[in-house]
Amino acid sequence: MKEITTQSMNNVNIVGKLINTTFREGKTSEGKPYESVSFLVRVTQDVDGKQETSEISTSIFASQYTNSGKANPLYEGVQKAKELKTAQNVGIDAADMVRLSRANLQENFYTAKNGQFYDSWQIRGSFCSKAPSDANEIASFTIEAFILDMRDEMNREGEPTGRMIIKAGIVQYGGKLDVIELIVEDPDKVDYLQRNWEVNQTVKIVGRIRVKSEETKKMSATSSWGEVLPEETTRLVRELIVTGGSDDAYEEEVAYDPMDIKKAFNVRKALIEQKQNEAVAKSNTTTKKSAGKYDWE
């Protein structure tokens, strides 16, 4: 079987219009200078036959020098990114078309002060370069994943939406396990995967990245007698949509061992519990100021 120290295939490909860049520089805890940059890229692409537009954030972090003391090519790439034209500066028509390469998916979780756990995903890149103005826009991912769970998606009323959620384990550097949820929304693909994929299997998954805003409208009554007003709300949708992959699971010799995945999953679980306990402890030791008292007479 595949060793847990072997990283999963994990490739992200993004080509689109550069909306904005944000640069930040500083020093690491070891005192080494670094610079990071965040890109916001607008991509219009087909997702399961429907065209949609997403604005996707990625980031690159680079120290100025390598561990051997040589100039870091990645750092030099961040400097060159400052020359790119963004929609914020020159307008969307004149903005550069860019390609983000050698990027990958990573889990991104944090705990609130009350210990509440929040889990999502992020994209980390290595290089950003100018692409031809007529390049095909795309935001896709190709990964090898260990299936931890497959279940129907439910709405707030507890009813199935027709979509399926795949809880995927991605093996990162050093055997670290990231857990990321993927969405299968095409009914034919849902049916196929339910019949051909199972939990505890290693598979190849191909998909598209969706990051867009959705507006909903409803009528809101302020009281039993008052005027009913229209109310609009906007929510950010961040989804990884499965559009393809391997027909069947990997053969045993190239698949991950479920026992190795279980150990890595327990390490991740222990880290989350540690972060939650630390957040609660910090919150409990924070001095809370009482509200002032006022004499209204």
Secondary structure, 3 states (H helix, E strand, C coil): CECCCCCCCEEEEEEEEEEEEEEEEEECCCCCEEEEEEEEEEEEEEECCEEEEEEEEEEEEEECECCCCCECHHHHHHHHHCCCCCHHHHCCCCCCEEEEEEEEEEEEEEECCCCCEEEEEEEECCEEEECCCCCCCEEEEEEEEEEEEEEEEECCCCCEEEEEEEEEEEECHHHCEEEEEEEECCHHHHHHHHHHCCCCCEEEEEEEEEEEEEEEEEEEECCCCCCEEEEEEEEEEEEEEEEEECCCCCCHHHCECHHHHHHHHHHHHHHHHHHHHHHHHHHHHCCCCCCCCCCCC
